[in-house]
Amino acid sequence: SSLSLSLSLPTPTLNYILYRHLASSFKMSSDPEKSASSSSSNPQDGVPSSSKAKDAVERALDAMKPMAGPLTFGGIMGYCSGMALKKVGKAVAFVVGLGFVGLQAAAYAGYIELKWEKIGKDSIIKPLDTTGDGKLDLEDVKMWWQKVKKILTHQLPDAAGFSVGFLMGVKYG
């Protein structure tokens, strides 16, 4: 089956397209005898003919071929970096959240007094505000991404696919 999109219809997301395309490529014959007989084997080596018998991974790879493009070293390293950043980010968020809960509990019990506005401004916004406008916004995030990308792609061959691989690693890692 082929995948086609009409410009007059709303375009579904890439995830949905990939899911539907892969799902259609995994359909097997309901008759096991028929599917077994359709995969002829070479009696000399016992290996099925590649043109007739493909396993699920080969069918999935064939289905993804038009969308995947060539895998590059930069893309693979981007995926691994994105996946690692996601895992580390979760651990950092856990520690920060746990610290916040502890501080709030101590403040509620009357042991300490917290000035969250000053804490936020001095220890979070000030160091992360790259534009110097006193607030964290999309421009600051873009500048931090450029700094991180510059470090992670330094002397990396095929760095063009790094960003796409990084986003895939963050999303699926």
Disulfide bonds with the S-S distance in Angstrom:
none
